[in-house]
Amino acid sequence: MDNFTLLNQHLMYHQIQSFLLATASVAFLTYYIVQRMQKSDNAAEEYFTGGRALSWPVVAGSLLLTNLSTEQLVGLNGDVFGDKVLVGVAWEALAAFAMIATALIFLPRYLASGFTTTPAFLEKRFDKTTRSMVSGLFLFGYVTVLLPVVLYTGSLALKGMFDLEYPIWAIAATIGILGSSYAIFGGLKSVAVSDTLNGIGLLIGGLAIPALALAKLGDGSFLDGLSTLFNSKPEYLAVLTKTNVDDKVVSVPWPTLLTGMMFIQVFYWSTNQVIVQRAMAAKSLAEGQKGVLFASAMKLIGPIMLCLPGIIALHMTDVLDITKQDQVYGAVVRHVLPNWSIGLFAAVLLGSILSSFNSALNSASTLFSLQFYKGYINKGATDNEIVRTGKNFGIILAIASIVIAPLLAQMESIFTYLQKVNGLYSVPIIGIFMLGVGTRHVPAIAAKIGMLVGMASYAFFTFVNISNVPIFFANGDGDLHWLHGYFISFILSVGVMLIIGYLQPKTNSEMDASDERDPAPVDMTPWGHAKNVSYAIMASTVGIYLLLTIASN
């Protein structure tokens, strides 16, 4: 065995050693912190909502880490690389707007009656069947899209960083087993605390990657790399365009910002159980609002981690081994990180993978246990029985996700696949929630019909080629962009519900019943600075778009 081979083995040994040490440290600290947090006497509330004891830093950290994972790092950087423009910034920038809506509009509604799940709000507004249908759609999305995508992209990233020879399914199985242990055996508290700890590491590591990549691009000088980025191919920095330098239609043409993009963001950040559950576990409304708005502000630096490496990679194609766009992030990381730090960053990355996976698993278990098991299967179930059922359901979901994950290797773009399939269930859900918040007279039958109309129309517009559409809605070659299809489907769904509500409105007694509130389980005093902070975040978002638009011209 030659010296070079021995050196590589030595480096790999230390990388794996640091990886295991960092991962074990997070697990130990999570256990230590959770044991010292206030516990609820209600076993179900303790497991599914963390006993409503989360402070704003934990809420913010859990929100960010639940969202920020390898499906974002791998998928969005891959899309930016394929687009050759920065239009992917929209996924982060508009998320900040949607999170403001969560903090100011949706969260006060959820907390006012102490809801454990977001669909529980719909039962109050409409009926139990509507709640069950929406819960079923959420579960469909978690099983078929979110959980497998997290496992697959995580496996892909780790395989690329360590140059592992193991098959994707083996790596996915390992991640799935680790992730499910947090969610199944620890409950929401363990999930939220581990998210926060991993979030600190991911923020540091995630920002270090583009900084090191720029230094690499500038032959050791960060400033020279930055100069190259702005002066060589500045058109790569465009954020408002329909086509790129190759005249190829981009993944997020600018007109979609005015149609489906905003609605898909509101669905994800304001109604999605896996996200909103973190804010609903806050110890007060003020703490929840602070956590959500801090996370919103952090989304403004998200493009540095989620988009910039993809753009930098376009300037380094001669030194990067990339055959598929979803390989971009792993290739950049391996190219710019010192060998001694790869293990540490992989541990941080694993933390983000586990965070998204265990968060979705916990939310799915919550929905199934509280909605279907207690609601239909065993109405007299004790808290301990509900918790046990949630754990068993989580095990089943974890196994299903591990099986599905390797099949995603056939997809050209993981991020686009994720968003497209999400639309199948998010279109009808967002319409119902928005009408539930904004109206009183729409009856339950309207919600059910509107749901079916939304799903059917989205499937038609997204998966069937529609030619000869108006130029504003076209993606450049006469086909309807799926985000425009999202918007049109949303309008059709809401329109049907409003028409039915006009023709067959709720009676006064039904409206009074849907407005009834149980005593709030937490202090409902809003945060005094919530609106001013929201205005500052919105102004910053507009400023980022203006800056990048000027830089690209």
N, C-alpha and C positions, 0 to 999 in steps of 0.2 A: 504493500500500500504506500503510495507516494505522499510527500509532505503536504501537497495541495489538498489531497483528499482528506488527510488527517485534520488539516486546518478547517475545512468545511464541516466536518463532523463535529469538531470542537465548538465551532460557532453555532451550529444547529442545536447542540446539547445545551448551551447557555441560553439560547433563545427560548427553547422549550421550558427550561428551568425557570427563567424569569416570568414566562407566561403563566406557569402553574402557580408560582408564588403570588403574583398579583391577583389572580383569580381567587385563590384561597383567602387572601387578605380581605377582599371585598365580602366574601361569604361570612367570614368571622366577624367583621365589623357590623354587617347587617344584623346578624344574630344578636350581637352585643347591644346595639342601639334599640332594636325591637323589644328586647326583654325589659328595657327600662322605660318604655313608653307606656302611657296610660292605657289600660285595657277596659273594654266595655263588658258589662255583665251579660249582655246579649251575645251569644256565640255566633249567630248568623251575622249580626251587624259588625262584630269584631272581624270576622273572616272576610266579608264582602265589602265593607266600607272602612276598615281600619279603625272602627270605633269612633269615627268622625273626630279624629284627633290630629289631623295633619296640619302642620304650620305652612305658611306660604312658601318658604324655600323648598320644602319637600313636595308640595303641590307643583311648583314650577319645574323642579328637577324631574319629577315623574312624567309630567306632560311632555317635556322636551325629549326625554329618553324613550318614551313610548313611541313617539313619532320618529325620532332620529335613529335610524338603524341602517343596516346594510342595504335594505331595499331603496333607501334614499341615497346613501353614499355611493353605492354601486350603480343603482338604476338611473338616478338623476345625472350624475357625472357622465354616465354612458350616453344618455340622451343629448347632453350638451355637446359632447364630442361628436356625435353623429350629426347634430344640427349645424355645428360650426358657428353658432351664435349663442348669446346668453339668454335666450327667451325663457329657459327653464327657471330663471330668477322669479318668474311669476308664481311658481308653486310655493315659494317661501314668502315673498312680499305680500301677496294677497291673503296668505294664511294669517298674517298679523291683523288684517282688517277683520277676518272672521273671528279671531280670538277676542277682539274687542266686543263684538256682538255677543259672544259667550259670556263675558264678564258683566256686561251692562244689561242684557236682556234675558238671556236664557237661564243663567245660573241662579238669579233671584227666584225665578219660577220653580226651578227644580228643588232648591233648598227650602222654600217656603212650606212645603208639605212633607219634607223629609224623605223624598223619593230615594230609593236605593238604585234604581235603574232609570234610564231615560224613557223607555217605553211605558213605565208606570205613569208618567205624566199623561200619556195618550189614553190610558184607561180612564183617568179622571176626566179628560176632555171629551172622549168619545165612548168607548166601551171596552170590555175585556177582550173581545175577539180582535179588535183593532190592535190592541197591545200585543196579543199573541202573534198576529200576522207580522208585525214589525219585528218582534223578537226573533221570529223564525227567519226573517230576511237578514237580520244581523248575523245570526248563527251561520246561515248559508255563506255570507261573505267571509266570516272568519275561517271557516273550514276550507273553502275552495280557493280563496285568494290570499288573505293576509298571512295566516300561519305558514302555509307552504312557501310563500314568497320570501318571508323572513328567513326560513331555514335554508332555502336554496341560495339566496344572495349571500347569506352569512357563510355558507360552506364554500361558495365560489371565492369569496374574499380571503378566507383563511387558507384555502388550497393554493391560491396565487402567492400569498405572502410567504408561506413556509415552503413553497414548491413541493407540496405533499403529493405522494403517489397514490394515496388512498382514493377510492371512488367517492363521488359526491354523496351517494346514499349513506355511506358509512360515517362521513363527517356530519351530515344532516341528522343522523340518528343520535350521535353523541351530543350535539347541540340541543336537540329536542329533549333528551333525557335530563340534561343539566337545567334547561330552562323550565321544564315542567316541575322540577323539584322545588323551585322557589314558589311558583304559583300554587301548586297543589298542596304542599305541606306548610307553607308560610302564610298564605292569604295576602290581602292587599297591602298590609303594613310592610311585610318583607319585600314585596314587589316595589313599593314606593321608595323605601329606604335604599335598596340596592340600586334603583334607578338614579337616585340623587348622587350616590357615591360614584357610580359609573359615569354619570353626567359630567362630573368635575374632570375626570380623566379624559373623557371624549372631547370635551371642549378644548382642553390643552392640546391633546394629540391631533384633533381634527383641524385646529388652526395652525399647528406646526407643519402639517403636510404641505399646504399651499405656500407657506413661507419658505420652507426648504426647497420646494419645487422651483420657486422664483429665483432663489439663490443658485440653484443648479442651472436654470435657464440663462442666468447672467454670468456663468463661469465663476461662481463663487461670490458674486455680488448681488444682494437682494435688490438694490436700487437699479442695477443694470437689467436684471430680469424684469422688474416692473416697467422699465423703459421699453424693453422689447415687447412686452405685452400690449402697451398702449400705442406704440409706434409701428410695430410690424403686424400687419393685418388687423388694424383697429376695427374693421368690420366684424371681427369675431365677437366684439363687445356689444353688438346691437341687441336691444331688448324689445324693441317695437318694430317688428317686420313680419312679412308673410313667407319670404324666401331667403335663402342664404347665398353665399358667394358663388355657389355652383348652380344657382337657380332652382334649388330643391326646396320643396315645401317643408317648413320647420314644424316641429311637434306642437308648438303653441303659437300659431299665427296671432298677430295683435288683435284682430277683431274678436277672438274668443275671450279676451279679457272683459269684454263688454257683454258677453252672453253666459256661457256655461261655467267658466272658471270660478266666478265668485260663488255661485250656488254650490258647487262641489266642495269648496272650502268651508262654507257654512255647514254643510252636512257633516263633514269630517270633524270640525272643531266644536260644533255647537250641539250636535245630536248623537254622534257616535258614542256608544256606550264605553268602548275601550279607552276613549279620551276623556270624556266628561266625568266618568267615574272618579277620576283623580280629584277633580275640583269639588265633586259632591261629597268627598271624604274630608273636606276642610273643617276646621274647628269652629269657623264662623264665616259669614258672608264676606266680611272684610278680608279675612285671610285667603279665602278662595279667589276673590277679585285681584288681590295683590299677586298671588301665585300665577293666575292666568295672564295678567298684564305684563308681569316680568318675563314670562315665557314668550309673550307676543313680541316684546322688545328684542329678545334674543333671536327671534326668527329673522330679524333684519341683518344679522351677521351670518345667518345660515348659508347664504349663497357662497360665502368664502370657503366653506367646507364642502358644500354640495354641488357647486357649479364651477368654481375657479380651477380645481384640478383638471377637470375635463377640457377647459380652454387651454390651460398650460400644456396639456398633453398634445394638443394640435401643433404646438411649436417644437415637440420633442419626438415626433413620429419616427425619426431616424434612429433613435436609441431605445425605443420602447417596443416590446414584442406584443403587438395587439392584433388579433385576428377577428375579434368580435367586440362591439362597443361596450358590453357589460364587463369586459376584462380591464377597462381603462384604469379604474381606481386602484385595483390591486397592483397593476403594473407601475403606476406612479409611486405608490407607497414603497414598493420594493426597490425602486430606482433611487429614491431620495433619502430614505431612512438609513442611518448607520446600522450596521449589522447587530450591534449590542442592544439597540432599542426596538428591534422588530418584535421580539417576544413581549415586551411591555405594551406596545401599541396593539398587538394582536389580542392581548388580554382586555384592553380597553374596548376594542372592537367587539370581542366576544360579549363583553358586558352590555353593549348596545343591542346586540342580537338577542341576548337573553331578556333584556328589558322589554323589547317589543313583543317577543314571543310569550313571555310569562304574563305580560299585561293583557294581551289578547286572550290568552288561556283563562286568566282569572275572570275577565269580563264575560266570556262565553259561559263559564261555569255559573257565574252569577245569574245570567239570563235564564239558563236552563233550570237551575234549582228553584229560583223564586217564581218564575213564570210558568213553567210547564210541570215541574215535579210537584211543587206546593199548590199550584193553581188547578191542576187537573188530575195528576196521578195519585197523590197522597195529600189531600187537603188538610188533614189533621197532623201533618208531619211536625215533629219537634225541631228546635233549632239545630240540635246535634245531627238529626237525620238529614236535614237540608244541607248542612256543611259536608257530611259524608257523601251525599249524592253528588254535590258539586265536585268533590275530589275525584270520585269515580268517573264522572263525565269528562273531567279534565284529562284523565289518563287516556280515555278513548280518543279524544280530540288530538292529543299529542301523537298517538300512534298513527291516526289517519293522516296527519300533516307530514309525518316522516315518510309515509308511503307516497304521498302526492308530490313532495318537493322535487325529487330527481326528474320527474316528468317535465318540469318547467325548462329544462335545458334546450328544448326545441323552440322556445320563444326567441324572436329576434330582439325585442326590447322588453325587459322585465317591467320597467316602470310604466310603459304604455299599457302593457297587459294588465297590470295592477289597476290602473285608473279606469281603463275601459270596462273591465268586468265589474268593478266597484259600482259603476253607473247603473247596472241592472237592478240593484236594490236601493242605491242611494237616491235616485230620482224620485221614486214614490215616497220614500221616507222623509226627505227634506220638505216636500210639499205639505205633507200631513203635519209635521212639526210647526212649520211656519204659520199654517192656518190655525193650528191649536193655540199658538201664542197670540196671533193677531185678530182672531174672530171668536165669537161665542155661538153663532147661530148655525154653523155647519154641522149636520147630523152624522152619526156613525156610518150610515150606509154610504154617504158621500165619500168618506175616507176610504172605505173598502173599494168602491168602484174607481176612485181616483188612483188608488194604488195599482190596480190592474191596468188601467189606461197608461200610467207612467211607465210601467215595466214593458208593456207591449210596444209602445211607441219608441222607447229607447232602443229596444232590441232591433226594431225595424230600421231606425235611422243609423244605428251604429254598425250593424252586421250585414246590411243590404246596401249595395252601391246605389246612391241616388245621384243621377246625372242631371245636368242642365238646371241647376239651382241658381238663385240669384248670386251675383258675384261676391256680395258681402259675406255670404254664408259659405262660400266655396273654399276648399283648401288649395285651390290653384289649378286643378285639372278637372274641375266640374263635379267633384265628389263632395259630399257634405262632411265637414270635419266632425269628429265624434263629440267635441265639446259644444258645437252648435246643436248637434242632435240632442245633447243633454239639456240644453236650454229650451229647445222646442218641446221636448217631452215634458219638462217641468211645467211649462206654460199650459200644455194640454191637460196635464194631470190636475193642476190647480184650477184651471178653467172649468173642468167638469165638476169638481167639488164645489166651486162657488155657484154654479148654475143649479146644482141639486140643492144647495143650501138656500138659494133664493126661492126655488119652487116648493121645497119641503123643509122649512127651517125647524130648528128645535123649538119646543114649547118653552114658555117662560120658566116652568118648573124644572125642565131639563137643563136650561141654561144656569139656573140658580144652583142646581146640584153639581154641575161641572165647575162652578166657581168656588165651591166649598173648600176650605183649607183645614188640614189637620194642624195642630200646634207645631211650629217649626222646632226641630231638634237642636238648633244652634242659634246663636245671636245673629239677627238679621240686619244689624246696622251696617249700611254700605260703607265702603272705604271712601273717605272724604276727597281724596286726590284722583279717584278713578277716571273721571271725565277729562281732567287736565292731562293726565298721563296718556290717555287714549288719543287726544288731539296731537300730542307731541309725536306719538308713534305714527299716526297717519301722515303728518307733515314730513317725517323722516323717510317714509316709504316713497312719497312723491319725489323727494329730493334725490333719492338713490336712482330712480328712473331718469330724472333729468340729467344727472351727472353721467350716467352710462350712455344716454342718448347723445350727449355732446361729445363724449370721448370716442364714440364709434363713427362720427362724421368728420 
